[in-house]
């Protein structure tokens, strides 16, 4: 199990699955990786008992096996940050580029409340995005934790 969560790509897969179940194709798209690579990562995670697979027609949907998995991933990330100065870069060097706040603001309803959150505790960008959106006249709010932490806390 330790080996399964000890790889940055697998941590990223687990973080995505903490948000919601995904198919391999969905994950490959959001992670900007090949289906073969993501399938291999899911195979390791499934073998470690960290994810489940449910057939839906011709697709297989993967999900966290239990809320405890979210707590485990959060603990790995928190520990890495405490013991390694370069943990943020080492763990999340693969994250895809974010969305431009300026281009996103152009598509938002100016009367709607904009809620921002991070996928993990290391992310600080929502606070900057909220400030930029507030400067543009939006009611922008930041959730205190990401989905991974919320799922882990409910376990």
C-alpha positions in Angstrom: 0.0 0.0 0.0 2.8 2.4 0.8 4.4 1.9 -2.6 1.0 2.6 -4.2 0.7 6.0 -2.6 4.4 6.8 -2.9 4.2 7.9 -6.5 3.2 11.4 -7.5 1.1 10.2 -10.5 -0.8 7.9 -8.3 -1.4 10.6 -5.7 -2.8 12.8 -8.4 -5.1 10.0 -9.6 -6.3 9.5 -6.0 -6.9 13.2 -5.6 -9.0 13.2 -8.8 -11.0 10.2 -7.6 -11.6 12.0 -4.3 -13.5 14.6 -6.2 -15.7 12.0 -8.0 -15.5 8.6 -9.7 -13.9 8.6 -13.1 -13.4 6.4 -16.1 -9.8 5.8 -17.3 -10.5 8.0 -20.3 -11.8 10.9 -18.1 -8.7 10.6 -15.9 -6.3 10.5 -18.9 -7.9 13.6 -20.3 -7.7 15.7 -17.0 -4.3 14.4 -16.2 -3.0 14.9 -19.7 -1.6 11.4 -19.7 -2.1 8.4 -22.0 -4.9 5.9 -21.2 -2.2 3.2 -21.0 -0.3 5.2 -18.3 -3.4 5.9 -16.3 -4.6 2.3 -16.6 -1.3 1.1 -15.2 -1.5 3.5 -12.2 -5.1 2.4 -11.5 -4.0 -1.2 -11.7 -1.5 -0.6 -8.9 -4.0 1.4 -6.8 -6.7 -1.3 -7.3 -4.2 -4.0 -6.4 -3.4 -2.2 -3.1 -7.2 -2.0 -2.4 -7.3 1.8 -2.6 -9.7 2.0 -5.5 -12.7 0.1 -6.7 -13.9 -0.5 -10.3 -17.5 -0.7 -11.3 -18.6 -1.7 -14.8 -21.1 0.7 -16.4 -21.9 -0.6 -19.9 -18.7 -0.7 -21.9 -16.8 1.6 -19.4 -15.3 0.9 -16.0 -15.7 3.7 -13.4 -13.1 3.9 -10.7 -13.7 5.4 -7.2 -11.9 5.5 -3.8 -12.4 2.3 -2.0 -13.3 4.0 1.2 -13.2 7.5 2.8 -10.1 6.3 4.8 -8.2 6.4 1.5 -8.7 10.2 1.4 -7.3 10.4 4.9 -4.3 8.3 3.9 -3.5 10.5 0.9 -3.8 13.6 3.0 -1.5 12.1 5.6 1.1 11.2 3.0 1.0 14.7 1.5 1.2 16.4 4.9 4.1 14.3 6.0 6.0 14.9 2.8 5.6 18.6 3.2 6.9 18.5 6.8 10.0 16.4 6.0 11.0 17.6 2.6 11.5 21.2 1.6 10.9 20.4 -2.0 7.8 18.3 -1.4 5.4 20.6 -3.2 7.4 20.4 -6.5 8.2 16.8 -6.0 4.6 15.8 -5.4 2.8 18.0 -7.9 5.1 18.7 -10.7 2.6 17.0 -13.1 -0.4 19.2 -12.4 -1.8 20.6 -15.6 -1.9 24.4 -16.2 -4.7 26.2 -14.5 -7.4 28.3 -16.1 -6.8 32.0 -16.6 -8.9 34.0 -14.2 -9.4 36.7 -16.8 -10.8 34.3 -19.3 -12.9 32.5 -16.7 -14.4 35.7 -15.4 -15.6 36.6 -18.9 -17.9 33.5 -18.8 -19.3 33.9 -15.3 -22.6 35.3 -14.3 -21.8 38.6 -12.6 -24.7 38.1 -10.1 -23.6 34.6 -9.1 -21.4 33.7 -6.1 -18.1 32.2 -7.3 -16.8 29.4 -5.0 -13.2 28.5 -5.3 -11.4 25.5 -3.8 -8.2 23.6 -4.1 -7.7 19.9 -4.7 -5.1 19.8 -1.9 -3.8 21.6 1.1 -0.7 22.8 -0.7 -2.7 25.0 -3.1 -2.8 28.7 -2.5 -4.1 30.0 -5.8 -7.8 30.2 -4.9 -7.1 33.1 -2.5 -5.4 35.0 -5.3 -8.2 34.2 -7.7 -10.8 35.3 -5.2 -9.0 38.6 -4.8 -8.8 39.1 -8.6 -12.5 38.2 -9.0 -13.5 40.5 -6.2 -11.6 43.3 -7.8 -13.6 42.7 -10.9 -16.9 42.9 -9.0 -17.6 39.3 -8.3 -18.7 37.8 -5.0 -15.9 35.2 -4.7 -15.5 32.9 -1.8 -12.8 30.2 -1.0 -13.7 26.9 0.7 -11.2 26.2 3.5 -10.2 22.8 2.2 -10.4 20.7 -0.9 -12.6 17.7 -1.6 -9.8 15.3 -0.6 -9.7 16.8 2.9 -13.5 16.9 3.3 -13.8 13.2 2.3 -11.0 12.3 4.7 -12.5 14.2 7.5 -15.9 12.5 7.1 -14.3 9.0 7.4 
